[in-house]
Structures are given as C-alpha cells and as structure tokens.
Amino acid sequence: MDNKEVRPDMEEEEKVVTQRSRNIIILLGPPGSGKGTHGPRIEELLSIAQLSTGDMLRAAVSAGTEVGKKAQEVMKAGGLVSDDIVVGIIRGRIREPDCKLGFILDGFPRTLDQAVALDTMLIEEGAAVSRVLELAVPDSVLEERICGRWIHKKSGRSYHVKYAPPKSIVRDADGEPVSGSMTDDATGEPLVQRPDDTAEALAKRLSGYHMETVPILDHYQPHGIVSSVQADQKMENVWTEVLAVLNEELTE
C-alpha cells in the first residue's frame, strides 16, 4: 500500500495545473508581504516565468539588444531608465518560449502610468493581464516583520527578534532587544540591520506603495481581475488562498 503523505493543498494544486490558459499575473504587495515566497511557488505550479524588471534590464544590457543599449546609455549618464524602455524590455522578454503559457510580473508596474503603458503593449502583443493578485498586510504587521529582521553579513544568516531571535538576545525593560546583544549563533559576530529594514526607511517605502502602487488595483478593478489575499497569516494558509484565486481564474 502506498503510504505517501498527501498535503491538504495538493488536490487544489492539481486542479490549477490541469486547467491551462495563458496566465499573465501581476503580483502586488507592500515590502515584506511575501511576494518573494509565493511568486516562485506560483511560477513552479503553473510552469510560467516570474519576471523581475531588474533581472530583465541586466539581461537586455548584457545581450546588447537595441533596447538594452538604450538602457545602458541612460544608466551610464546617471539617469533613470524610462517606463518606455522598461516596457520595451518586457515586450522582448515575453516573446521568449518560457512565456508562452504566461508569466508573473513582480516589481512592475509600480505606478498607474506604468500599468497603462503595460496594457497598451500587451494589447499590441495580442494579450492582456489575466489576474492582479494583491498580498495584503496591515502596515503595523509589516513593521513588526521587517523592523525585527537582523542578519549576519558574512553568512547571510537571518534572525528575527520575535520569530527567530539569536541565542544571545538581551531585552530592555520595554522588551526591545539591546543592539549590542544581537550576535550570530554560530560565530558570535555582531548582527546588523539592513538600511531598508529600519522604521524610518519602511515608512517611506509604505508611503510610496500606498500613494503610487495601490491605485493600480483601482485601475484593474472594473475588469474583474483583482483578487486580494490576506497575507498576515500562516504561510500555508496564505498559499491555500492563493490557490483558490488561481483555481477560480482558470475555471472562469
């Protein structure tokens, strides 16, 4: 008898992969919402590419494509790569074989103007966004998640003052960690916080997200393709909700 353990969500995953169409998914969420966790799982499940604008930009420059050369000129001059150039890079990338069944866009669009430019390009390519998936997390939860992160720079080992504290942690009267006590379990060397993981930096990033990125949801809402998943719960519970969204899309 086969005693192989079956995960509770395996049946839902099988439903998703047996109903195929071209899936063009925009993955949205504030920093720390879990895009880096769930994006690759969607990519593996649907056998579609997850596209990062940074990776595509570097690849286009390295390959010496026409749009890559334009981007390189701008970067050498110390400027910001325009939306037109980024959309051009995406256009070239989605024509490649691994995007035939679809792709996930993570990190683009970030603004309403970028979303409109993306839509125009996709129409020209005979395609359209099929799903906008938002990983929603309250700001207060994000602050706890992100500002509690510490890393050992040499090894990349990561810790969290609440969820995975180092053995050396000492807390003050308010329960906050004493920074000098934060050391790596293996080496005893000091831990550090990334510049983006401070409360001040996070506040700026969240402000930008709410002001510039959230309106993208309103832009796509009339098309009936926006789904929001509460991502401030256990990872597997979030994944179960993501699967439900994907299954609903593929059966429409």
Backbone bond lengths (Angstrom), bond angles and torsions (degrees), N, CA, C in turn:
res aa  C-N    CA-C-N  psi(-1)  N-CA   C-N-CA  omega(-1)  CA-C   N-CA-C  phi
1 M - - - 1.476 - - 1.515 108.70 -
2 D 1.361 116.48 140.14 1.454 120.81 -179.73 1.523 108.41 -84.32
3 N 1.327 115.39 113.21 1.457 120.22 -179.44 1.516 112.24 -98.76
4 K 1.337 116.07 18.46 1.453 119.72 -178.64 1.528 110.54 -58.27
5 E 1.326 116.01 130.49 1.455 120.78 -177.77 1.537 109.95 -71.08
6 V 1.317 116.37 135.80 1.457 121.90 178.04 1.525 108.66 -110.20
7 R 1.340 117.05 121.37 1.451 120.80 177.93 1.517 109.40 -67.97
8 P 1.339 118.20 148.44 1.458 120.94 -179.41 1.524 113.28 -58.82
9 D 1.355 117.87 -30.11 1.456 119.66 -176.26 1.530 113.14 -93.09
10 M 1.343 118.04 1.80 1.467 119.66 -177.78 1.522 111.87 -64.17
11 E 1.339 117.31 -37.86 1.458 120.19 -179.93 1.522 110.60 -63.30
12 E 1.343 116.56 -40.08 1.463 119.95 178.90 1.520 110.59 -66.66
13 E 1.340 117.62 -38.30 1.453 120.94 178.18 1.528 110.53 -62.73
14 E 1.336 116.54 -40.53 1.463 120.42 179.63 1.531 111.09 -64.42
15 K 1.329 116.47 -37.37 1.464 119.75 177.79 1.521 110.51 -61.35
16 V 1.335 115.86 -42.18 1.453 120.71 -177.05 1.521 111.19 -64.41
17 V 1.337 117.22 -46.84 1.467 120.04 -173.48 1.519 113.02 -75.19
18 T 1.322 118.32 -16.63 1.465 119.32 -179.29 1.526 112.45 -88.30
19 Q 1.316 117.86 -5.61 1.461 121.28 179.62 1.519 107.82 -120.67
20 R 1.351 116.30 97.67 1.444 120.27 -170.05 1.519 113.46 -106.16
21 S 1.293 116.80 142.54 1.446 125.90 169.25 1.526 105.26 -154.96
22 R 1.329 117.21 178.72 1.466 117.29 179.44 1.524 108.26 -79.24
23 N 1.308 115.18 114.13 1.461 121.63 -176.97 1.517 109.72 -98.90
24 I 1.312 116.25 113.20 1.464 121.31 176.34 1.521 106.15 -114.16
25 I 1.318 114.81 105.10 1.461 121.58 -170.31 1.517 110.59 -114.85
26 I 1.328 115.83 129.50 1.463 121.23 170.00 1.523 106.71 -99.00
27 L 1.309 115.90 123.71 1.463 121.33 -179.59 1.529 108.36 -102.87
28 L 1.313 115.45 114.36 1.460 121.03 -178.27 1.523 110.64 -116.14
29 G 1.311 114.89 152.25 1.453 120.40 177.07 1.509 109.33 166.82
30 P 1.308 117.69 150.18 1.456 120.98 178.87 1.523 111.00 -68.63
31 P 1.324 117.85 166.71 1.461 119.72 177.02 1.522 110.86 -58.24
32 G 1.346 115.37 134.42 1.457 119.16 179.57 1.514 114.11 87.57
33 S 1.339 117.54 6.99 1.468 120.09 -176.45 1.527 113.10 -84.61
34 G 1.346 117.40 -13.16 1.465 119.60 177.78 1.513 114.63 108.47
35 K 1.341 117.47 13.72 1.473 119.39 178.91 1.520 111.06 -60.30
36 G 1.319 116.24 -38.32 1.466 120.35 -179.90 1.515 113.34 -69.34
37 T 1.326 117.18 -18.66 1.465 121.95 177.65 1.526 111.23 -88.82
38 H 1.331 116.27 -48.75 1.458 119.90 -172.24 1.522 113.41 -87.75
39 G 1.325 118.44 -25.99 1.456 120.85 176.58 1.523 112.47 -56.14
40 P 1.331 118.52 -52.59 1.465 119.77 178.81 1.532 113.30 -62.13
41 R 1.325 117.74 -31.09 1.469 119.76 178.49 1.530 110.80 -69.05
42 I 1.338 116.42 -38.84 1.466 119.94 176.09 1.523 109.41 -66.01
43 E 1.327 115.54 -42.08 1.468 121.37 178.93 1.524 110.90 -57.16
44 E 1.319 116.47 -46.88 1.469 120.95 -179.25 1.523 111.16 -67.80
45 L 1.319 116.54 -42.22 1.461 121.04 -176.62 1.528 111.78 -63.90
46 L 1.328 116.84 -44.80 1.459 121.33 -174.84 1.531 113.30 -95.03
47 S 1.328 116.25 -3.12 1.470 121.07 -177.73 1.526 111.32 55.43
48 I 1.323 115.40 44.27 1.459 120.99 176.24 1.519 108.53 -122.25
49 A 1.322 115.48 160.78 1.455 120.44 -175.80 1.528 111.02 -83.76
50 Q 1.328 115.81 140.45 1.462 120.74 171.20 1.519 106.85 -97.33
51 L 1.316 117.21 119.57 1.456 121.98 -172.14 1.527 110.77 -104.37
52 S 1.303 115.10 122.60 1.458 122.24 175.12 1.519 108.40 -105.15
53 T 1.315 117.48 129.02 1.461 119.87 -177.58 1.524 111.34 -60.63
54 G 1.327 116.81 -36.94 1.464 119.78 178.65 1.516 111.94 -62.25
55 D 1.335 116.13 -46.19 1.466 120.92 179.32 1.525 111.21 -64.11
56 M 1.347 116.61 -42.32 1.462 120.39 -179.72 1.529 111.28 -64.85
57 L 1.315 115.69 -38.84 1.459 120.47 -179.74 1.525 110.80 -64.04
58 R 1.333 115.16 -46.46 1.478 119.02 179.55 1.527 110.85 -64.11
59 A 1.344 117.16 -38.90 1.462 120.72 -179.41 1.523 111.10 -66.52
60 A 1.336 117.27 -40.07 1.466 121.12 -179.90 1.523 111.08 -66.43
61 V 1.321 116.07 -39.92 1.472 120.15 177.48 1.518 110.00 -65.28
62 S 1.340 116.15 -45.29 1.466 121.14 -179.31 1.524 111.79 -62.83
63 A 1.353 116.30 -38.40 1.457 120.86 -178.34 1.523 112.51 -77.38
64 G 1.329 116.39 -14.09 1.455 120.01 178.96 1.515 113.74 70.91
65 T 1.345 116.98 29.46 1.464 119.68 177.21 1.526 109.32 -68.13
66 E 1.331 115.48 164.57 1.465 119.61 -178.65 1.525 111.08 -58.39
67 V 1.336 116.47 -46.83 1.459 119.20 -179.68 1.525 110.53 -71.54
68 G 1.340 116.79 -29.83 1.459 120.36 176.09 1.518 112.00 -64.97
69 K 1.322 116.01 -38.10 1.474 120.84 177.84 1.527 110.53 -65.20
70 K 1.334 116.16 -39.68 1.467 119.74 177.72 1.528 110.68 -62.40
71 A 1.331 114.73 -43.40 1.461 119.50 179.69 1.528 110.80 -63.07
72 Q 1.331 116.05 -41.46 1.459 120.58 -179.12 1.527 111.19 -63.34
73 E 1.321 116.89 -40.02 1.465 121.02 178.48 1.523 110.92 -61.02
74 V 1.332 115.47 -43.92 1.463 120.32 -179.94 1.520 110.63 -64.07
75 M 1.339 116.70 -45.01 1.467 120.76 -177.82 1.514 111.66 -66.81
76 K 1.339 116.98 -37.76 1.469 120.33 178.09 1.522 111.35 -63.38
77 A 1.343 114.70 -31.84 1.461 119.69 -179.96 1.531 111.89 -82.38
78 G 1.341 115.44 -0.55 1.457 120.27 179.12 1.510 114.57 81.43
79 G 1.349 117.40 15.03 1.458 121.07 -179.15 1.513 112.53 -94.62
80 L 1.330 114.83 175.24 1.459 121.67 177.06 1.525 108.93 -95.31
81 V 1.317 116.44 135.60 1.460 121.28 -179.98 1.530 108.85 -66.15
82 S 1.320 116.75 128.03 1.467 121.44 -175.79 1.527 111.66 -69.87
83 D 1.334 114.80 160.96 1.460 120.16 177.23 1.526 110.76 -60.74
84 D 1.336 116.65 -37.79 1.466 120.21 -179.89 1.526 111.34 -59.56
85 I 1.327 116.22 -42.14 1.462 120.15 179.71 1.519 110.51 -67.02
86 V 1.337 117.07 -43.46 1.465 120.43 179.98 1.530 110.51 -62.65
87 V 1.336 116.61 -43.31 1.466 119.90 179.28 1.527 109.85 -64.08
88 G 1.326 116.52 -36.86 1.462 120.06 176.71 1.517 112.25 -63.04
89 I 1.321 116.05 -38.96 1.467 120.76 177.78 1.530 110.22 -66.02
90 I 1.338 116.36 -41.71 1.466 120.21 177.91 1.528 110.09 -63.66
91 R 1.326 116.81 -40.16 1.460 120.88 179.92 1.535 110.56 -57.42
92 G 1.321 115.47 -46.30 1.461 118.95 179.73 1.514 112.55 -65.71
93 R 1.333 115.12 -39.04 1.466 119.68 -176.48 1.519 111.93 -67.85
94 I 1.340 118.10 -39.24 1.463 119.43 -174.38 1.527 112.45 -77.80
95 R 1.322 116.73 -4.02 1.468 120.10 174.77 1.525 111.60 -85.68
96 E 1.330 116.36 -6.97 1.459 120.29 -178.78 1.533 110.46 -77.14
97 P 1.347 117.27 154.71 1.476 121.76 -173.42 1.522 115.20 -54.71
98 D 1.341 117.58 -35.27 1.466 118.38 -175.81 1.526 113.05 -73.20
99 C 1.340 117.04 -4.33 1.464 120.62 176.52 1.529 111.95 -104.46
100 K 1.330 116.26 7.93 1.464 120.56 -177.24 1.527 111.71 -59.38
101 L 1.339 116.69 -40.30 1.463 120.67 -179.53 1.522 112.61 -86.84
102 G 1.333 115.82 -7.27 1.454 119.85 -179.61 1.512 111.53 133.51
103 F 1.318 115.23 -173.62 1.466 120.50 -179.22 1.526 109.11 -164.48
104 I 1.325 114.22 162.42 1.462 122.10 177.05 1.523 107.50 -112.18
105 L 1.329 116.95 130.12 1.460 121.29 175.17 1.527 108.43 -101.59
106 D 1.317 115.73 118.92 1.461 122.24 -179.62 1.531 107.39 -122.60
107 G 1.320 116.65 115.55 1.460 120.02 -178.57 1.519 113.21 99.80
108 F 1.308 117.21 -1.45 1.460 122.00 176.77 1.527 107.48 -156.96
109 P 1.338 116.70 133.72 1.465 128.95 1.33 1.532 112.25 -79.47
110 R 1.327 114.81 153.60 1.468 121.34 176.51 1.526 111.32 -108.17
111 T 1.339 116.40 -16.64 1.462 120.73 -178.95 1.525 109.20 -131.93
112 L 1.326 115.29 164.63 1.458 120.58 179.20 1.528 110.98 -63.13
113 D 1.339 117.13 -40.86 1.469 120.45 178.30 1.527 110.98 -59.55
114 Q 1.326 116.65 -40.20 1.463 120.35 178.62 1.523 110.89 -65.73
115 A 1.319 117.03 -37.49 1.468 120.85 179.38 1.527 110.22 -64.21
116 V 1.322 116.66 -42.06 1.468 120.60 179.39 1.526 110.16 -64.97
117 A 1.347 116.38 -42.43 1.470 120.31 178.68 1.530 110.91 -63.92
118 L 1.326 116.16 -39.09 1.466 120.57 177.70 1.523 110.56 -63.41
119 D 1.324 116.90 -45.42 1.468 120.97 179.91 1.527 110.99 -58.14
120 T 1.330 115.82 -44.29 1.463 120.75 -178.70 1.521 110.85 -61.65
121 M 1.328 116.22 -44.84 1.459 120.61 179.34 1.526 111.37 -63.63
122 L 1.334 117.30 -43.02 1.462 120.35 -178.95 1.532 111.19 -64.85
123 I 1.326 117.12 -38.82 1.467 120.13 176.80 1.527 109.49 -59.44
124 E 1.318 116.26 -42.89 1.465 120.75 179.03 1.528 111.49 -63.85
125 E 1.321 116.17 -26.77 1.462 121.70 179.72 1.529 111.92 -92.86
126 G 1.330 116.39 4.73 1.460 120.45 -179.85 1.510 113.56 72.74
127 A 1.323 116.67 32.77 1.463 120.69 -176.78 1.528 109.47 -138.69
128 A 1.329 115.61 178.21 1.461 121.43 178.14 1.520 108.57 -162.22
129 V 1.321 115.43 154.02 1.463 120.04 174.72 1.525 108.45 -62.12
130 S 1.333 116.21 130.43 1.462 119.73 -179.12 1.525 113.14 -100.70
131 R 1.328 117.69 -22.29 1.455 120.70 -179.05 1.520 110.18 -156.93
132 V 1.328 115.57 134.30 1.461 122.10 170.22 1.517 106.15 -111.76
133 L 1.317 115.99 114.26 1.469 121.24 -175.46 1.522 109.07 -109.94
134 E 1.316 114.73 115.96 1.464 120.51 179.29 1.523 109.96 -100.54
135 L 1.315 116.00 128.97 1.459 121.66 170.96 1.530 106.56 -96.47
136 A 1.321 115.70 102.48 1.466 121.09 -172.55 1.527 111.21 -93.55
137 V 1.323 114.93 129.81 1.468 121.35 177.97 1.527 108.13 -141.61
138 P 1.341 118.55 131.10 1.466 120.10 177.22 1.536 111.21 -60.32
139 D 1.326 115.76 147.19 1.464 120.53 -178.85 1.529 112.16 -56.69
140 S 1.336 116.53 -38.14 1.464 120.12 -177.71 1.523 111.55 -63.02
141 V 1.342 116.44 -37.18 1.464 121.17 178.32 1.525 110.04 -69.64
142 L 1.326 116.16 -40.01 1.465 120.27 179.14 1.518 111.11 -62.49
143 E 1.329 116.13 -39.31 1.465 119.17 179.81 1.529 110.26 -62.20
144 E 1.324 116.10 -41.60 1.465 119.42 178.50 1.522 110.74 -65.36
145 R 1.345 116.34 -44.20 1.463 121.31 -178.84 1.525 111.85 -62.06
146 I 1.328 115.37 -50.28 1.460 120.16 -169.73 1.522 112.63 -83.36
147 C 1.316 116.41 -44.98 1.469 119.01 -175.64 1.526 112.11 -74.26
148 G 1.334 116.61 -10.26 1.462 119.68 176.27 1.516 113.28 -90.87
149 R 1.340 117.63 0.24 1.466 121.10 -176.55 1.531 111.41 -84.73
150 W 1.324 114.81 135.30 1.462 122.54 174.02 1.528 107.38 -133.78
151 I 1.321 116.74 149.68 1.468 119.80 -179.09 1.524 111.44 -131.85
152 H 1.345 114.01 154.81 1.460 121.15 168.84 1.523 105.98 -94.77
153 K 1.319 115.86 111.97 1.462 120.82 -167.58 1.524 112.97 -60.44
154 K 1.318 117.86 -42.21 1.471 120.85 -175.09 1.525 112.23 -67.29
155 S 1.320 117.34 -42.69 1.462 120.65 -174.03 1.531 113.10 -97.20
156 G 1.334 116.43 -21.44 1.454 119.89 -175.44 1.516 113.16 84.45
157 R 1.343 117.44 0.68 1.468 119.27 178.34 1.530 109.39 -60.78
158 S 1.333 115.34 137.76 1.457 119.21 -177.25 1.523 110.93 -116.35
159 Y 1.314 114.61 150.60 1.463 122.92 -179.68 1.523 108.44 -134.99
160 H 1.328 115.01 164.37 1.459 120.23 175.29 1.520 107.61 -140.77
161 V 1.315 116.45 134.66 1.465 119.54 -173.79 1.524 112.85 -62.00
162 K 1.349 117.29 -24.29 1.463 120.48 179.86 1.518 112.41 -104.08
163 Y 1.343 117.10 -46.67 1.458 121.35 -170.11 1.532 113.75 -91.96
164 A 1.324 117.31 -27.64 1.471 119.95 -178.87 1.521 109.31 -151.70
165 P 1.335 117.36 65.66 1.470 119.83 -176.33 1.529 112.13 -73.22
166 P 1.323 116.62 151.75 1.470 118.92 174.11 1.528 109.40 -69.33
167 K 1.308 115.51 157.15 1.466 119.72 -178.99 1.526 111.66 -62.32
168 S 1.331 116.52 -25.78 1.464 121.51 -173.68 1.522 114.20 -83.24
169 I 1.311 118.13 -4.56 1.465 120.87 -169.98 1.529 112.23 -58.58
170 V 1.325 115.09 134.98 1.461 122.81 173.54 1.529 106.81 -124.27
171 R 1.319 117.02 133.47 1.463 120.69 -177.67 1.524 111.08 -108.63
172 D 1.331 114.86 148.92 1.464 119.23 178.29 1.530 110.10 -84.65
173 A 1.316 116.18 -171.77 1.461 120.61 -175.52 1.527 112.45 -63.12
174 D 1.332 116.50 -25.34 1.470 120.79 179.68 1.527 112.41 -90.26
175 G 1.326 116.46 1.82 1.454 119.90 -179.49 1.509 113.76 86.15
176 E 1.343 116.63 2.57 1.458 120.41 179.25 1.523 110.20 -83.39
177 P 1.345 117.69 146.20 1.464 119.19 -179.30 1.524 112.28 -69.62
178 V 1.314 115.94 139.89 1.462 120.93 172.75 1.522 106.63 -80.35
179 S 1.332 117.62 118.73 1.466 121.32 -170.08 1.523 112.74 -56.63
180 G 1.305 118.46 -37.68 1.464 121.00 -179.07 1.517 113.49 -66.23
181 S 1.344 116.07 -15.22 1.468 119.28 -178.99 1.521 112.40 -90.07
182 M 1.313 117.27 -5.48 1.462 121.05 -175.66 1.523 109.94 -85.64
183 T 1.337 116.08 98.16 1.458 120.70 -179.85 1.527 110.93 -129.24
184 D 1.311 115.71 156.23 1.464 122.40 -178.66 1.524 110.93 -67.81
185 D 1.331 116.45 134.98 1.464 120.96 -178.62 1.524 111.98 -60.85
186 A 1.333 117.07 -37.11 1.463 120.31 -173.59 1.523 112.97 -82.06
187 T 1.328 116.91 -39.42 1.469 119.49 -172.36 1.521 113.93 -111.35
188 G 1.319 117.31 -19.01 1.457 120.27 -175.57 1.521 112.97 77.91
189 E 1.335 115.92 5.51 1.470 119.58 -179.74 1.523 110.17 -79.61
190 P 1.327 117.73 154.82 1.470 121.50 -176.58 1.532 112.38 -62.66
191 L 1.317 114.93 144.22 1.457 121.36 172.54 1.530 108.72 -93.42
192 V 1.329 115.70 155.96 1.461 120.55 179.21 1.522 109.51 -131.72
193 Q 1.329 115.01 161.03 1.455 121.05 172.52 1.521 108.76 -103.05
194 R 1.329 116.88 140.19 1.454 120.51 174.23 1.526 108.81 -65.51
195 P 1.321 117.16 149.11 1.471 119.64 178.54 1.522 113.18 -56.19
196 D 1.342 117.19 -34.12 1.466 120.81 -179.20 1.522 113.22 -77.52
197 D 1.335 116.99 -7.59 1.461 120.17 -175.53 1.530 113.42 -97.15
198 T 1.315 117.25 10.51 1.466 120.29 177.21 1.525 109.31 -87.75
199 A 1.326 115.96 159.65 1.464 120.55 -178.40 1.526 111.18 -61.73
200 E 1.346 116.85 -38.51 1.465 120.69 -178.65 1.526 110.65 -65.71
201 A 1.326 116.58 -45.73 1.465 120.58 -179.03 1.526 110.35 -65.95
202 L 1.320 116.54 -40.57 1.465 120.01 -178.96 1.519 110.66 -64.26
203 A 1.324 117.44 -40.14 1.467 120.98 179.94 1.529 110.62 -58.88
204 K 1.330 117.23 -41.18 1.464 121.15 178.44 1.526 111.06 -66.77
205 R 1.334 116.74 -42.27 1.466 120.46 -179.50 1.532 111.10 -65.27
206 L 1.324 116.69 -40.89 1.466 120.10 -179.84 1.524 111.02 -69.08
207 S 1.329 116.55 -36.84 1.459 120.03 177.46 1.525 110.08 -61.47
208 G 1.324 116.42 -44.31 1.452 120.95 177.96 1.521 111.74 -62.93
209 Y 1.330 116.34 -39.87 1.465 120.83 -179.83 1.528 110.46 -63.60
210 H 1.328 116.72 -48.08 1.465 120.33 -177.01 1.531 111.96 -66.98
211 M 1.319 116.63 -36.96 1.465 120.25 -175.77 1.531 112.14 -80.07
212 E 1.348 117.37 -37.75 1.459 120.07 -171.26 1.530 114.13 -106.64
213 T 1.325 117.32 -35.86 1.464 120.19 -172.58 1.528 112.74 -93.37
214 V 1.310 118.29 -40.48 1.467 120.93 -178.58 1.539 112.56 -56.65
215 P 1.354 119.93 -37.45 1.483 119.06 177.39 1.529 114.09 -57.27
216 I 1.330 117.54 -19.69 1.472 120.23 176.77 1.525 110.05 -62.33
217 L 1.320 117.09 -34.83 1.469 120.95 178.00 1.520 110.13 -62.07
218 D 1.340 116.95 -43.09 1.462 120.98 178.62 1.529 110.83 -64.46
219 H 1.322 116.35 -34.54 1.466 121.44 -179.91 1.529 111.58 -63.05
220 Y 1.328 116.46 -41.25 1.467 120.26 -176.72 1.529 113.65 -91.44
221 Q 1.332 117.06 -12.85 1.462 120.91 -175.44 1.529 113.11 -55.91
222 P 1.348 119.82 -43.38 1.480 119.21 -179.56 1.531 114.01 -61.20
223 H 1.339 116.67 -19.27 1.465 120.42 -179.80 1.534 112.08 -83.89
224 G 1.333 116.56 -6.02 1.461 120.55 178.86 1.512 114.66 69.22
225 I 1.340 116.80 27.72 1.466 119.72 -176.37 1.527 113.28 -116.28
226 V 1.336 116.67 7.87 1.470 120.45 -178.09 1.526 109.62 -94.23
227 S 1.317 115.60 128.86 1.468 121.74 175.38 1.522 108.79 -129.90
228 S 1.302 115.42 139.37 1.462 120.90 179.76 1.523 109.86 -119.04
229 V 1.313 115.38 131.20 1.459 122.14 178.49 1.522 108.61 -115.76
230 Q 1.326 116.08 130.68 1.463 119.44 177.64 1.530 108.85 -74.02
231 A 1.313 115.79 109.63 1.463 120.75 -173.24 1.528 112.97 -98.25
232 D 1.335 116.76 11.91 1.468 119.86 177.61 1.524 109.87 -99.26
233 Q 1.333 115.27 48.28 1.461 121.85 177.24 1.525 107.98 -141.25
234 K 1.317 116.73 -177.67 1.456 120.17 -178.72 1.525 110.40 -57.91
235 M 1.341 115.23 144.30 1.453 121.08 -173.67 1.524 112.70 -54.14
236 E 1.327 117.53 -44.26 1.463 120.16 -177.78 1.528 111.57 -68.78
237 N 1.331 117.15 -29.70 1.461 119.52 175.66 1.526 110.70 -69.34
238 V 1.332 115.63 -37.84 1.467 119.77 176.10 1.526 109.44 -62.78
239 W 1.338 116.12 -44.70 1.465 120.26 -178.91 1.534 111.01 -62.37
240 T 1.315 117.68 -37.74 1.465 120.96 177.89 1.527 110.24 -61.03
241 E 1.327 117.02 -41.04 1.468 120.83 178.29 1.524 111.01 -68.52
242 V 1.334 116.73 -38.34 1.469 120.36 177.48 1.528 109.68 -61.55
243 L 1.328 116.71 -44.19 1.464 121.16 178.82 1.522 110.99 -60.19
244 A 1.319 117.08 -39.98 1.462 120.80 179.53 1.521 110.45 -62.27
245 V 1.337 116.47 -40.55 1.463 120.85 178.15 1.523 110.82 -63.83
246 L 1.326 116.43 -46.31 1.466 120.79 -178.78 1.524 111.06 -64.46
247 N 1.321 116.41 -40.74 1.459 120.59 179.98 1.524 111.06 -65.79
248 E 1.329 116.19 -38.80 1.466 120.80 178.45 1.524 110.48 -64.00
249 E 1.327 116.15 -41.89 1.462 120.49 -179.62 1.530 111.03 -62.78
250 L 1.333 116.25 -44.94 1.464 120.07 -174.05 1.527 113.26 -74.64
251 T 1.343 116.58 -14.24 1.458 118.80 179.19 1.527 112.37 -102.05
252 E 1.339 115.91 -0.22 1.466 119.13 178.92 1.520 110.53 -72.09
